[in-house]
Amino acid sequence: MSNAPLYLEPRLAPRSASLLEASSFLHMLVDALGSPLNVVLPDQIAENAADFRSVLRRHQLAGRIFFAHKANRSSALVRRLATADAALDAASLAELQHALASGFTGDRIMATGPKDPEFLWLAARSGAIVNADGPGEVEEAARFVRAYDLPRLRILLRLSEFETSGAKVLSRRSRFGTSVKALDGLLDTLVRHRDVLEPIGVGYHLDTTSLDEKATALEGSLRAMEELRLRDFEPRVVDVGGGFGVNYLAHAAQWDHYTTELTGSVMGRRPPMTWGGHGYGLRVENGTLRGSLGLYPAHRPVAGTAFLDELLSRPAPGLGRPLGTLLLESLYELYAEPGRALTDQCGLSLATVLEVRTTDTGERLVRLAMNAADVSLEDHGVLMDPVLVRRDGAPASGGEPGAGGIPVPGEEPVGVHLMGNLCLESDLITRRKVFLPGLPRPGDLLAFANTAGYCMDFSATHAQQQPVARKVAVHEESGTWRWCLDERYWPITRPGGHRT
């Protein structure tokens, strides 16, 4: 049985890699603002939005890219996007207020998710598009427009439970949206409110990484657009939602090797790889492997913009022609709502090493000034190694020597368990044993890369009155990293030529 190191080296874009090499800068930030600390890169999100728009241009499609704000609370990211060719998907009243206060005008915002009356009223008042989840929201929106004498409101219909003709492929069931089987009734509701509501199109938002399911939903949306036309509406938009994914890891071979070895570990064929023998959904019953691996596919060769490109290039399941071509021939605009994919490489989370100790069984435990909710990698099933940032100014290091990592001279790789700062047995930053290029020391930092999408602050709490991570925005200027508090960031140039 092997106990060789198992690495899951994070993929780093040039901007993220450069930041991680600035060890003195990162330590200075944590010394000043405390641990944990979240660092965001606003220029990266603008670059990502431009990359998504390039996919639309490649397919000769008009449309819009809406940032799914729920992926990250950052003011800096939202304010920077307000200056880009991008729009915003607000899923709550507070997100809508934040978008408006950050420079977005109502015509560049779409209100999605469950809507309370206050949220729906402000969306209608500000001129946002309302992505209606069902007939109840359509009725409520019409009532608000009439009661407050508002302009005719743009509505998108969120649909679900699509299926193809021929070989049956179903999109998975969702608690959101209206079944396409109930579309006639929804259109009856729209006809009654034709004077105050303008249905501009249909869309979907599937919790899946399956291209087949998304292609089924997109073809079903095209069919639904024809149903709107038969009711004398003039729809022009198909919204493909989000779920384009992120490739978190630098090497496919490491991911394949790790998941294979995890199966062997659960079966007892190699030493345990996790705290308490946790199997990430796998278990053994009477000598037989049961369950399924409950992990995000951390190495995804087709993700983000490549996933959208692949979807638009894919033949429609029933019609047999590329979906992008069908959209173009119908003169439809394409809307998309990336969250995780738009925040790819847009931030990292830093934690100070507080203690390193060895148990009586020889396990190395590293306690961090951070808890599991501060980085929530486990909640989202994302496995990747942190990067070790030494206090003494040695280069940032992580991963396997020869595969992108930087070995530490005179040190050997070491497997450690990362413990959080809560008084809970379950507070593990990650349940897996993490291999680092050398043993951390108190005062060093561990940097968790690419956490801006959902991992950074989606689950953070004030449990045990531990501090929630502060957030800073950084950018590189003339070879020097500059920073400000996230809430102090504005995408403007100050007198003297310095950006905020």
Secondary structure as GFF3:
##gff-version 3
##sequence-region A 1 500
A	DSSP	alpha_helix	14	21	.	.	.	ID=ss1
A	DSSP	alpha_helix	23	33	.	.	.	ID=ss2
A	DSSP	beta_strand	37	40	.	.	.	ID=ss3
A	DSSP	alpha_helix	42	58	.	.	.	ID=ss4
A	DSSP	beta_strand	63	68	.	.	.	ID=ss5
A	DSSP	three_ten_helix	69	71	.	.	.	ID=ss6
A	DSSP	alpha_helix	75	82	.	.	.	ID=ss7
A	DSSP	beta_strand	87	90	.	.	.	ID=ss8
A	DSSP	alpha_helix	93	101	.	.	.	ID=ss9
A	DSSP	three_ten_helix	106	108	.	.	.	ID=ss10
A	DSSP	beta_strand	109	111	.	.	.	ID=ss11
A	DSSP	alpha_helix	117	126	.	.	.	ID=ss12
A	DSSP	beta_strand	129	132	.	.	.	ID=ss13
A	DSSP	alpha_helix	135	147	.	.	.	ID=ss14
A	DSSP	beta_strand	153	160	.	.	.	ID=ss15
A	DSSP	beta_strand	178	179	.	.	.	ID=ss16
A	DSSP	three_ten_helix	180	182	.	.	.	ID=ss17
A	DSSP	alpha_helix	183	192	.	.	.	ID=ss18
A	DSSP	beta_strand	197	203	.	.	.	ID=ss19
A	DSSP	alpha_helix	211	230	.	.	.	ID=ss20
A	DSSP	beta_strand	237	239	.	.	.	ID=ss21
A	DSSP	alpha_helix	252	266	.	.	.	ID=ss22
A	DSSP	three_ten_helix	275	277	.	.	.	ID=ss23
A	DSSP	beta_strand	282	285	.	.	.	ID=ss24
A	DSSP	beta_strand	288	291	.	.	.	ID=ss25
A	DSSP	alpha_helix	305	313	.	.	.	ID=ss26
A	DSSP	alpha_helix	323	329	.	.	.	ID=ss27
A	DSSP	beta_strand	333	336	.	.	.	ID=ss28
A	DSSP	beta_strand	347	358	.	.	.	ID=ss29
A	DSSP	beta_strand	364	368	.	.	.	ID=ss30
A	DSSP	alpha_helix	372	375	.	.	.	ID=ss31
A	DSSP	beta_strand	387	389	.	.	.	ID=ss32
A	DSSP	beta_strand	414	419	.	.	.	ID=ss33
A	DSSP	beta_strand	434	436	.	.	.	ID=ss34
A	DSSP	beta_strand	445	449	.	.	.	ID=ss35
A	DSSP	three_ten_helix	463	465	.	.	.	ID=ss36
A	DSSP	beta_strand	470	477	.	.	.	ID=ss37
A	DSSP	beta_strand	480	485	.	.	.	ID=ss38
A	DSSP	three_ten_helix	486	488	.	.	.	ID=ss39
###
